[in-house]
Amino acid sequence: MEPMKYETVATGFGLLEAPRVDENDVVYFSDVTGGGVFRVAPGGQPETVISKDRKGVGGIAFTQDGGLIVTGPSVAYWDSKSGTLTDILKTYPGKLTHGFNDLTVDSQGSVFVGSTNPRAGTRPDGLAQTDPGDVYRIDPDRKVTLVWEGGLELSNGMGFSPDGKTLYHVDAFAKVIFAYRVTPDRGLTERRVFARFEEGWGWPDGMAVDAEGAVWAPALFGGMLIRFAPDGSVDRQFEAPTKKPVTLVFGGRDMRDLYVVCAKGGGVAGTVYKTRTDVPGLPVPKSKITRPS
């Protein structure tokens, strides 16, 4: 396992998720359990962007008009001018939509997001019971399309390959990263297992893609970050800042800053960390969804 040198960007939180970095190196992130969305400028202190009343935010995307798309009990647009949240996806005909987790944005500014459907009870492995989740595409005109139906235990991190022809998608409870072929009309087909987590690694959560087409995934409870080559093989393994890395994102002018968020545990608060990589990350486009008129 390769060592990494980390610095602390922000700390004092719970289950951190959804990091995103803007062009000014301001880091946005959420606290799933504590609620809220926060941001921190370089050398600054965290400030609240969305109040703690909003819990379960597992995905964030920037919009071209300066807003945010956030998940949770719905997929919503956050207006930076008024501070209001407006739902753009909460229910879908004939489908369960108890909540929405991670998301990503394609080259046309559409948001791809997975639904999560927790219910009462626990499985034999001690994890929560869930009903199958689905994948939706929300276009800039707010039209919602169901692009993959069912077969997801716990939908999590997403990211496109550099050519946009493959969507990678983490299923945390299944401990796999799936790969879908993106069709010309931007649907999803031919899902396959891209990578499967080994015993002792914990499970994957968020993910990021680098400029060489490799997929980076944290090993939650495994205390490491894993870089999978484009063929799905393990290329490199890096030491994580704690045993509970949740997700990561690339940023910086050269896209070699890597931000890793870790959940509270082991006497350590939920913390945003930063390190440097020798491979640049792949930028995530901004959504073209705009504020409500």
N, C-alpha and C positions, 0 to 999 in steps of 0.2 A: 504494500500500500504506500503510495507516494505522500509525503508530508506536504501540508499547505500552511502558509502563514496568514492568519486571519486578524482583522481588526474589527472592533465593535462599532456598529453604526447606530443602533438603537436597542434598548433593552427594557425589561420591566413588564413584559406582556405574557400572554398565555399561549394558545395554539395559533402561531402565526402562519399566514398563508398569502398567496397571490402577489408576490413582489413584482413591481414594475418600476423602471427607471426612465425618467424623461431626459430630454436633450440637455438639461442643466444639471444632471446627476442628482436630481431630487428623487428619493426613493419613496414609493407608495407601497403600503402593505396593509393587511387586515388582521384582525384578531378574531378567529372563528368563535371561540368560547366566550371571550370577554366582550365581544361586539366592537363594531366600529371599523373605520378605515382611517389610516394615518399617513403622514408624509414627513420626511426629514430631509432637510437640505444639508449639503456637505458641511460638517463641523457644527451643525445646529442641533436643536432639540426637537423631538417629535411633536407635531401638532395634529389635532383632530380635523379630519376632512368630512367624514360622515359619522354621526353620533353612534354611541354604543348601543342604541336601540336597534340598530341594524346588525343582527347576528348571523353567523353562518356564511359570511362572504368568503367564498373559496376561489373566486376568479375576478380579476380586474383587467380592463383594457382601456387604453387612452382613446379618445375620439379626436378627429381632426379639428373640431371646433372648440376644443379645450375642456370637454366634459370627460366623464368616466362611464364605462359600462361595468356594473357590478352584479354579482350573483347573490345567492341567499335563498329566501323563500320565493323569490322571483328573479328574473333578469331585469335590471332597471337601469335607466339613464340618470346620472347625477349631473345636475346643472351647476357649473362652477360659479355662475353669476348669482343665482337665487339660493343655491344650496339644497334645492328640492330633488326628490327622487320620483321618477315616473316609471311605472312598470311597462315593459315592452314584451315580456313573456312571463305569464304566470300559470296558465292552463293551456292544454292542447286537447282538441276533441278526441275522446276515447282513450286518452293516455293518463297514467299517473304522473303527476308533477308535484311531488311533496317538497322538492327543493332543487336547486341547481348549484353545481360545484365549479370546477375549473372551466376555462374557456381559452380560445385563441382567435386570431383574426387572419383572414386570408388576404391575398393580394388585391382583391376587389373591395376590401373594407367590410366584408360580412363577418359576423361573429359566429363561431362554432362553439356550442356549449352542450355539456352533458347533464342529464337530470339524475337526481339521486332520490331514492324512495325508502327512507328508513321507516321501520315500524316497530311496535313493541316486541320485546323478547330478545334473547341472545341465542347464538348458534352454539354447537358443541365446542367450537374453538374459542368461545368467549367473545366473539365479535358481535356487533349488532345485527339483527335481522334486517334484511332489505328486500324489496321487490326490484325486478330488473329495471335498469335505467335505459334511456334512449339518447340519441344525439340529434340536435336541432341546428339549423342554420338560420340566422336572422340577417336579412339583407338590409342595405341602407334605407330602403323604403319601408322597413319594419315588417316586411312579409316574412312569416315563419314557415320553414319547410322541415319536416321530419326526414332526416337523411340517413339515420340508422335506427332500427327498431329492436329494442330488447338486448338481452345477453350481456348486461353490464351489472356486476355485483356492486361496485362502488366506483362510479365514473370519477376520474381525476385528471391529471395533467394532460395537456394537448400541445401539439406543435407540428408545423408543416416542414417537409423536406425543403431544401433550397430551391428545387424546381417546382414546388407546389403540387407535385403529382402524388404525394403520399402524406396522409395524416397519421401521426403517431398519437397514441391514446393510452394512458395508464388506467388499468383496472386494479385498484389498490388491494381489495380483498382477494381477488384472483391471483395476485402477485405476478401479473404479466403486463407487458407493454404490447398493445396491438398495433398493427399497421393496416390502414385501409388504402385502397386505390381510389384516388379522386377522379371522378368521371368528368368529361368535358362540360357537363351542365352543373358541376360542382356538387354532385351527390357522392355518396360513399358506397363502395362495393368491394368484394373480394377481401374481407377481413381475414387476417392471419396473425398468428403469434409472432411478433418480432423478437421479443426477448422474454425469458422467464426467470424470475428471481430464484436463486438457490436457497436451500435450507440454511438458516443462520444469518441471512441477509436482512431479515425483517421483511418489509414490503415497500414497494415504490409508492410515491405520492405525486408530487409535481414533476415537471421535466422541462428541459430546454434543448434546443437544437443548435449546433454550432455551424460555422461557415463551411466546414468540410462534410456536413451531412451526418455527423455523429450525434447520438442522443445521450444527453446527460440526465441521470436520474438519481435522486437521493435514496439511500437505504435507511428508511425510518426504523429506528431501534438497532440498526446495524452499524451506525456511526461512520458511514463512508458515502462517497459520491462515486458513481460508476459511469464511465464513458463507454457506450456501446458503439461499435463501428457500424457503418451503414448496412452491413450484412447481418447485424444482430449479435455478433460475437463481442465478448468483453475485451475492450481495447486497453483501458487503464482504470485503476481504482485509486481514489484519493481519500485522504483522511478528512473527515468532516469536523466541524468545530465542536460538536457534542454527539451524543449517541442518538439524538432525535432530529436529524435534518428532515425538513418537511418538503421544501421546494427551493428552486433557484432560478435566477435570471441573469442574463448577460447585460452589460451596460458600458458606459464610457465612450469617449470619442473613438477609440480603437476597438471597442466591443470586447476588450479583454478583462474588464472588471467583472468579477463573478460575485453576485450577492446570494448568500445562502441564508434562509430563515429556518430557525430551529424552534421546536416547541418547548414549553416549560417542562422541566423534569430533572430529577437528580440534583435538586437544590439549585438549579440554574433557571432563571426566568426566560420566557420566550424572547429571543434575541435575533436581530438582523446582523449578519456578519458580511464582511467584504474581503475578497482575496483577488489575486491576479492569475490569469491563465496564459499559456503560450499559444493557445488557439482562439481566434476571435469567435464570438457568438453570432448567431443569425438574428438580425433585428426582427421584432414582431411589428407588423404594420399597425397603423392606427385605424380604428373603425370609422367608417363614413356615416354611421348613424348620427343624426343631429338632434339637438334639443327640440322638445315639442314646441310647435308654433302656438 
